[in-house]
Amino acid sequence: MIASQAWLLGAACAGTTAAVVTVPAPRAARPAVVGAGVTACGTAALVAGVTAVTGPAWSVRAPGLLPLSGVTIALDPLSGVFVGVVGLVAVCAGVFGIGYTARGGLTGRTVQAALPLFVLAMLLVPAAGSVGTLLLGWELMASASLLLVLAEHHHRPEVASAGRWYAVMTHLGFVAVLAGLLLFAGHAADGSFPALRAAAAGLGPGIATAVFALVLVGFGSKAGIVPLHAWLPRAHPEAPSHVSALMSAAMVTMGVYGLVRVGFDLLGGGPAWWWVLVLLLGAASAVYGILQAAVATDLKVLLGYSTTENMGLVLVGVGAAGLFAASGQRTVAGLALAAALLHVLAHAAFKTLLFLAAGSVVQGTGTRDLDELGGLRTPMPVTTAAFGLGALAGSALPPGAAFVGEWLLLQALVHGLPDGGVAAAVVLPVAVAALALTAGMAVVTFVKAFGVGFLARPRSAAAAAAVDGPATVTAGLAVAGTACALLGLLPYVVLPAIGRVAAATVASDDPVTADALVVRLAGFTGSLSPLPVAAAVGTAALAVAVAVRLLAPGRRRATPAVVRPWDCGAGPMPARTEYTATSFAEPLQRVFDDVVRPESDVDVTHHRESRYLVDAVRYRLRVPDRIEHRLYLPVLAAVRAWGRAATRLADGSVHRYLGYGFVTLCGALAVLAVTR
């Protein structure tokens, strides 16, 4: 038995055992049972993914498990990358979830049993070797995640609304994937991936385009790209935080996997305009997502929009790879796809860390509103350090985990510009501008989240009294933080293997090489040294700290009671005088006012004795999702109007129903008479 096959089987056994054992287990023991099972499942899946990336491909078929098509399990280097991503996130979420669910009272049988099933379903998607198996895993993933999103619907009414949005959007996406893959399979000998590859060359341009368009809609909705992102900033914040990490760091990448698998592997690449469309959608998603994150005040909503931004950057890399491959620039195509896959891995690490830290904040304070937080550095030092590391990793600054991937993507866009043709000359500058804009705004977003939420003074009694979570919560944060640090400081551990996977996918030479100190581009001028850069940044910070000490050698540290910072004679400055998340983002909001269109409301309360004397002024600012308002709300209004009209047609009259049947029958006979 191949090593990756054995480890994947072990992951399936661990996850299944955890789901089965948790049903009769006592309530108090369920978090430990499920957490241990998910951790074991994730560990085995991580090893399976690593061995699949570095080892041979294999396929196993069980024809009796699924009617009509059977079940086909297959692992190759491309699917191994995404199996490893799911495994990494599952390890962190499993360890974190032991203390998190026990402390939060999420110990019900349904919620606990659904978690390992969700992980298994996510593993089944990249491990599928046929259309039927992929669709089975996709639907199981959607159903299990929906149960987990609704875990706290008894406590907050927003959870039910988020669940409805998620259920509708995810199943509409499933319908698109189903239609596209069934259309593809209808022109092949069967639904297996080898049969689809063989049939791709014989597809007409119209059929191939229809297949690609349908899967782009279906997989793109799961990745949260604009304008199909509306479910993401609703569902991810309302789910338990370890589930949010699984959804935002692992589940959304299944959309990227499906697009790469169908577009590059099964369809064989396709024309350049397919990938120009993917690139433009990715650029729009990146800019819009980080703009909404920058003005958000809900911590988990901010992280949800950040996921849209990062998946947009990944799709920029995927689209650029397809565009370069269609124009014959295979090496640059491999570099762009390697950058996208590396960013998938980096995003999985830092978004897991950020969502787990946000979960610790929510449990410790009872709120997600950044305007009510602040001062968490002292009562929650572990959570503060974890969120700070995640914020650095997500800001695309050295030595953050996302920096190397975005640098590689920028190099691919720049080196592909001279020989990419007219389409590249028009599109690639737009992509470079979007990449630069999102990188800068990501810094603003995470400075706001970390500075206002953790480093400022407490703005509520709950924030002042918060405490870090139990040991398993700290352990989950530590595992995710270690992954972020390794990807930021030592990317050479994974980058050569990622480069080989990308090269095999687009049929190019290895696009990148790396050793302990330097990442080099193959065939281009360009290199990066992450570890020396991190050492230089650390040395500079240490030098500044030492210089501050040396400039005041004789001074003793004064207590606030003896010497206060200058305050204009007004006394100690309260938390009300500090920047909130709303005021911090206000200048950026003004710059992009035509895009975000904020809605403000001022309520002035007067004294009863005189309307000239003001008792209180209440100011409320809301930044709605403009795409949701312009696109989805009119559609929902039309559906509601149609429903009201339908109720008038169905009034309970048997005579009217017989009339409907008679008219329908006559119409069908008339159509047959004309067409036959």
NUMAR-518537 format. One record per residue (C-alpha): residue in one letter; x, y, z. Coordinates in steps of 0.5 Angstrom, whole numbers, plus 2048, in hexadecimal, padded with zeros to 3 digits. Example, Ala and Ser with C-alpha at 12.3 -4.5 7.8 and 13.67 -1.06 7.14 Angstrom:
2
A8197F7810S81B7FE80E
***
This chain:
676
M800800800I8038077FEA80480B804S7FF811802Q7FA80C801A7FB809808W7FB81080BL7F5812808L7F180B80AG7F480D811A7F1814811A7EA81180FC7EA80C814A7EC81181AG7E6816817T7E1810817T7E380E81DA7E2815821A7DB81681DV7D980F820V7DC80F827T7D9816828V7D2814828P7D280F82EA7D7813832P7D5817838R7D481F837A7DA82183BA7DF81C837R7DD81E830P7E182482FA7E781F830V7E581A82CV7E481E826G7EA822827A7EE81C827G7EB819821V7EB81F81DT7F382081FA7F481981DC7F081A817G7F4820815T7FB81E817A7FA818812A7F781C80DL7FD82180DV80281B80DA7FE818807G7FE81F803V80581F804T807818802A8028197FCV8068207FAT80C81C7FAG80A8157F8P8078117F2A7FF8127F0W7FA80D7F1S7F380B7F1V7EE8067F4R7E78057F2A7E18027F6P7DB8017F1G7D67FF7F6L7D78047FBL7D38097F6P7CD8087F1L7CF8097EAS7D680B7EBG7D98087F1V7DE80C7F5T7E580D7F2I7EB8107F7A7F18127F4L7F78177F6D7FC81A7F2P8018207F4L7FB8257F2S7F68227F7G7FC8217FCV7FD8287FDF7F58297FFV7F5823803G7FB826807V7F782C808V7F182980AG7F682580FL7F982B812V7F382F813A7F0829816V7F682881BC7F582F81EA7EE82F81EG7ED828822V7F282A827F7EF831828G7E882E828I7E982A82EG7E9830833Y7E583482ET7DF83082EA7DF82E835R7E0835838G7DA837833G7D5832834L7D582F82DT7D582882FG7CF82682CR7CF81F828T7CD822821V7D3828821Q7D8823824A7D781D81FA7D6822819L7DD82581AP7E181F818L7DC81D813F7DE824810V7E5823810L7E481C80CA7E081F807M7E5825806L7EA81F805L7E681B800V7E58217FBP7EC8227F9A7ED81A7FAA7E78197F5G7E98157EES7E28167EBV7DD81B7EAG7D88177EFT7DD8167F4L7DF81E7F4L7D78207F4L7D681B7FAG7DC81E7FEW7D98257FCE7D28247FEL7D5821805M7D9827806A7D482C805S7CF828809A7D482780FS7D682E80FL7CF83080FL7CD82C815L7D4830819V7D2837816L7CB83681AA7CE833820E7CD839824H7C683B821H7C283B828H7C784182BR7C7846825P7C1847820E7C784981BV7C984281AA7C383F817S7C3845812A7CA843810G7C883C810R7C383D80BW7C8842806Y7CD83C807A7C8837805V7C583A7FFM7CC83C7FCT7D08367FDH7CA8327FAL7CA8367F4G7D18367F3F7D082E7F4V7CB82E7EEA7D08327EAV7D682D7EBL7D18277EAA7CE82A7E3G7D582C7E1L7D88257E3L7D28217E0L7D38257DAF7DA8237D9A7D981B7DBG7D381B7D6H7D981C7D1A7DD8177D4A7DD80F7D4D7DC80F7DCG7DD8147E2S7E48127E4F7E98187E3P7ED8147DEA7E78137D9L7E681B7DAR7ED81C7D8A7EC8187D2A7E681B7D0A7E88227D1A7EC8237CAG7E58217C7L7E18267CAG7DF82C7C6P7E08337C8G7D98347CAI7D982E7CEA7DF82F7D1T7DE8367D3A7D78357D6V7DA82F7DAF7E08347DDA7DB83A7DEL7D68357E2V7DC8337E6L7DF83A7E7V7D883C7EAG7D88367EFF7DF8367F1G7DF83D7F1S7D983E7F6K7DD8397FBA7E383D7FAG7DF8437FCI7E18477F6V7DD84E7F4P7D784E7F3L7D68477F6H7D98497FDA7D384B800W7D2845804L7D9845807P7D984B80BR7D384980EA7D4841810H7DB841812P7DA846818E7D484381AA7D783C81AP7DB83A820S7E283C820H7E683681EV7E1834819S7E283B816A7E9839816L7E8833812M7E383680DS7E783C80CA7EE83980CA7EC832809M7E5832806V7E6838801T7EC8357FEM7E882F7FBG7E58357F6V7EC8367F4Y7EE82F7F4G7E882D7EFL7E98337EBV7F08317EAR7EF8297E9V7E982A7E4G7EC8307E0F7F382E7E0D7F38277E1L7ED8247DEL7EB8297D8G7F382A7D7G7F38327D7G7EE8357D3P7EF83C7CFA7F28427D2W7EB8467D3W7E98417D8W7EF8427DDV7EE84A7DCL7E88497DFV7EA8457E5L7F084A7E6L7EB8507E5L7E684D7EAG7EC84C7EFA7EE8537EFA7E78567F0S7E68517F6A7ED8537F9V7EC85A7F8Y7E585A7FBG7E6855800I7EC859803L7E885F803Q7E285C806A7E785980CA7EA86080DV7E386380FA7E085E813T7E085E81AD7DE85781BL7E485381CK7E284C819V7DE850814L7E5854812L7E884D812G7E384A80DY7E4850808S7EB84F809T7EA848806T7E784A800E7ED84F7FFN7F2849800M7EE8447FBG7ED84A7F6L7F584A7F6V7F58437F5L7F18437EFV7F58497ECG7FB8447EDV7F683E7EAG7F48437E4A7FB8457E3A7FD83E7E2G7F883D7DDL7F98437D9F8018427D9A80083A7D7A7FB83C7D1S8008417CEG80683C7CFQ80983F7D5R8098387D9T80F83A7DEV80B8407E0A80583D7E0G8088387E5L80B83D7E9A8048417EAL80183A7ECA8068397F1A80583F7F4A7FD83E7F4L7FE8377F7L80383A7FCH7FE83F7FEV7F983A7FFL7FE837804A80083D808H7F9840808A7F683980BA7FC83A811F7FB842812K7F3842812T7F283C816L7F783F81BL7F284681BF7EC84281BL7EE83E821A7F1844825A7EA848823G7E6842826S7EA84382DV7E984A82DV7E184982CQ7E1844831G7E5848836T7E184F835G7DB84D832T7DB85182CR7DE852825D7DD859824L7E485D824D7E1863827E7E086082DL7E685C82EG7ED85F82FG7F285E835L7F3856834R7FA856834T7FA85683BP7F585183DM7F684C837P7FD84C835V7FD846831T7F784782DT7FA84E82CA80184B82AA7FD846825F7F984B822G7FF850821L80384A81DG7FD849819A7FC850817L803851815A80284B811G7FC84D80ES7FF85480CA804852807L80A85580AP81085180CP81184D80FG80A84B80FA80784480CA803848806F80984C804V80D847800G8078447FCE80584C7FAW80C84D7F8L80C8477F3L8058497F0L8088507EFQ80E84D7ECA80A8497E7L80584F7E5V80B8537E4H80F84E7E0G80984C7DCL8088537DAP80D8547D4D80B84E7D0G80484C7D2G8008507CCV7FB8557CCA7F78527D1A7FC8517D6A7FE8597D4V7F785B7D6V7F68567DCL7FC8557E0P7FD85D7E2V7F785C7E5A7F88567E9V7FF8597EBA7FB8607EDA7F685B7F1L7FC8577F4A7FF85E7F7L7F98617F9T7F685B7FDA7FD85A800G7FD861803M7F6861805A7F785A809V7FC85D80DV7F786380FT7F285E810F7F6859815V7F985F818K7F286281AA7F085B81DF7F685A821G7F8861823V7F0863825G7EE85C827F7F485A82BL7F985F82DA7F486582FR7F1866835P7EB862837R7E4865835S7E0860839A7E085C83FA7E085683CA7E6858838A7EA85A83EA7E8853842A7EA84E83CV7EE84883DD7F2844838G7EF83D837P7F183683AA7F7832838T7F482F831V7F283682FT7F9838830A7FC83282CG7F7833826L7FA83A826A801837826V800832821A7FD83781CG80383D81ET80883881DA806836816C80583E814A80C83F817L80F839813L80C83B80CG80E84280DL815841810L81783A80CP81383A806Y818835802V815830806V80F82F802L8108347FCP81482F7F8A80F82A7F8I80982F7F7G80D8317F1R80E82A7EEV8068297EFA8058307EBA80A82E7E6A8068277E5T7FF82B7E5V80182F7DFA80682B7DCS80C8307DDD81382F7E0D8148307E7P8138387E8V8168397EFT81C8367F3A81E8377FAD8238367FFA824838807L82583F805V8238417FEV81D8407FAR81E8407F3L81A8417ECA81C83C7E7G81E83F7E0F81C8467E3T82084C7E7G81E84C7EES81F8497F5L81D84A7FCS820848802P81A847808L81F84580EP82484B80DV81E85080CA81B84E812A82284E816A823855813V81C857816G81D85481CT82485781DA82185E81BA81C85D820L82185B826A825861824V820866825A81E86382CV82586382EA82686A82BV82086D82FR82386A835L82A86D834L827874833A82487483AP82987083EG828873845R820873845R81C86F849R81586C846A81087184AT80986E84BP803872849A80187484FV808878850V80987B848R80387A843P80487C83CW80288383AD7FB88483AC7FA88B839G7F888C840A7F288883FG7F4882843P7F487A841M7F287983AP7EC87483AA7EA86F835R7E5874832T7EB87882FE7EE87282CY7ED870824T7E886B823A7E786681ET7E286B81AS7E687181BF7ED86E819A7E986C812E7E6872811P7EB87580DL7EC86F808Q7E486F808R7E4876806V7E9874800F7E486F7FED7DE8727FFD7DB8717F9V7DC8697F9V7DA868800R7D586D801P7D486D809E7CE86E80CS7CE873812D7C8875817V7C887A81DD7C387A822V7C3880826T7BF88082DH7BD886830H7BB888837R7B4888839E7B488F83CS7B7892836R7B889082FY7BE89482EL7C2890833V7C588A831D7C5884835A7C987F831V7CB87E82AR7CB877827Y7CF875821R7CF86F81DL7D386D816R7D1867812V7D586580CP7D1860808D7D385B803R7D185F7FCI7D28597F8E7CD8567FCH7C885C7FCR7C885D7F5L7C88567F3Y7C58517F8L7C08557FBP7BC8577F4V7BC84F7F3L7B984E7FAA7B48537F9A7B28507F2V7B28497F5R7AD84B7FBA7A984F7F6W7A88497F2G7A78457F8R7A18497FAA79E8497F3A79F8417F3T79B8417F9R7958457F6L79583F7F0A79583A7F5D78F83C7F9G78C8357FAS7878347F5V78682D7F2H7838307EBR7898357EAY78E82F7EBL78A82B7E6G78B8317E1Y7928327E2G79382A7E1F78E82B7DAV7928317D8T79982E7D9L7978287D5C79482B7CFG79A8307CFA79F8297CFL79A8267C9A79B82C7C5V7A282C7C6L7A38257C4A79E8267BEV7A382C7BCT7AA8297BDR7A88227BA
***
